[in-house]
Amino acid sequence: MIARGAAALVALSWGIAAQAADWDPYARPTGEFETRLQAAAFGEPGADRALQDWLAAHPDLPADRRLQASEQLCGDYGVLTWHRLRAAVCAEAARLEKAAGKGEKGDDDAAMAAAFADQPPLRAIGSAKVPLTWNSFGSQSADVTVGGVTASWFMDTGAEISVVREGLAKQMHVRPVGQSIRVGTTTADVFGHVGLIDRLRIGSATVENVPVLVLPDAQLKIGNVHQIDGILGLQVFAAFGRIAWIDGGSALALGEAAPKARPTAPRIYWHEEGLGVPVRTPRGLLGAFLDTGANATDWREPGLALLDPRRVASAKEVVMHVGGAGGVVEVKQRELNSVGLEFGPVPIRLNEVAIAATDKPGAAKVGMDAVSQLGVLILDFEQMRIDGRLKTEAERKATRKTVLTNDDVELDPANGKDPAQGK
């Protein structure tokens, strides 16, 4: 969801496959299992069900591969809101995780899936073009209306489920559908409830049966920055078929209002944390996680292979405030002075890029410092492709992007800890 510039803010997700850190969706598959897993990750028609049937036909498949496939299906069905199918595969993934000694912390995907198993599927109706504003966290927001109540919500591809604060959920009459759910964040696990929004309006479009995670208001007020009301997540965007940042990034087009990607544009895929996109340097091509709720890009260990070793060796150590629904902590990270890459089809350059200490897969978590360089960015879920162009000079001059500093997410000066964490 929200991540760092000089500060890192909320990262909160659920579902999607526990992909190995070195798994490369853009590499040529080496066998039938890899071929089927890759087809599912790239959203090819019928590939998820074909992978599920193949697993049933191969009971002797090693447990680690069966777990990888089950979690891929758990994630894919979560984004696509195939609730009953998801409940079954997530329960199988949880069983395999327990047998492997995993799954004690982080997201409780099985409980989340079970809560929505018998709910009607999410459905997007119509299309829309909505104005975007830069929020205090360095990402973008748009107005969303539920139950006659309008609030500014983050537009966040990094949130696999939409999120709303508890006080606002009561005003909007969000319908509870489950018990307390554990969710992993950047800094600690937190607990919330899940509910269903019967009808949500964004611009001229309507979305029905929207699953949401309801968190206490205090867990959506990070550090000393503003309260977060709501976060519109990947499920909703995927339901529209395609979305696009247009008009120099000042508006978001949903459904038929969004331009189509070229059939030859680079492919996107379902990443462990949400949406995967290609990043390329002269040294190669890898997948990365696209998080439009993040104000800045974090580089990851697998992505270092794409960079000049001398540039990596020259990275300096910096101290950052990293915040999430679990609180704000101070961490030391190395920081790259700059990184040049192709983001999808577009060449960009990023400055002051942190090297994140994480075991999550992919070359990077790509944030709004990358997206804000594009005048058009198309995410075409029907074709599973990414397209776009750089901003014109006039569009660059018109951009009023928020830049965060460590002071924007201060620790408690009395004890050096986040106030929410106590003394």
Buried (B, 14 or more C-beta within 10 A) or exposed (E): BBBBBBBBBBBBBBBBBBBEEEBBBBBEBEEEBBBBBBBBBBBBEEBBBBBBEBBEEEEEBEEEBBBBBBBBBBBBBBBBBBBEBBBBBBBBBBBBBEEEEBBEEBBBBBBBBBBBBEBEBBEBEBBBBBEBEBBBBBBBBBBBBBBEEEBBBBBBBBBBBBBBBBBBBEBBEBEEBBEEBBBBBBBBBBBBBBBBBBEBBBBEBBBBBBBBBBBBBEBBBBBEBBEBBBBBBBBBBBBBBBBBBBBBBBBBBBBBBBBBBEEEBBBBBBBBBBBBBBBBBEEBBBBBBBBBBBBBBBBBBBBBBBBEEEBBEEBEEBEBBBBBBBBBBEBEBBBBEEBEBBBBBBEBEBEBBBBBEBEBBBBBBBBBBBBBBBBBBBBBBEBBBBBBEBBEEEBBEEBEBBEBEBEBBBBBEEEEBBBBBEE
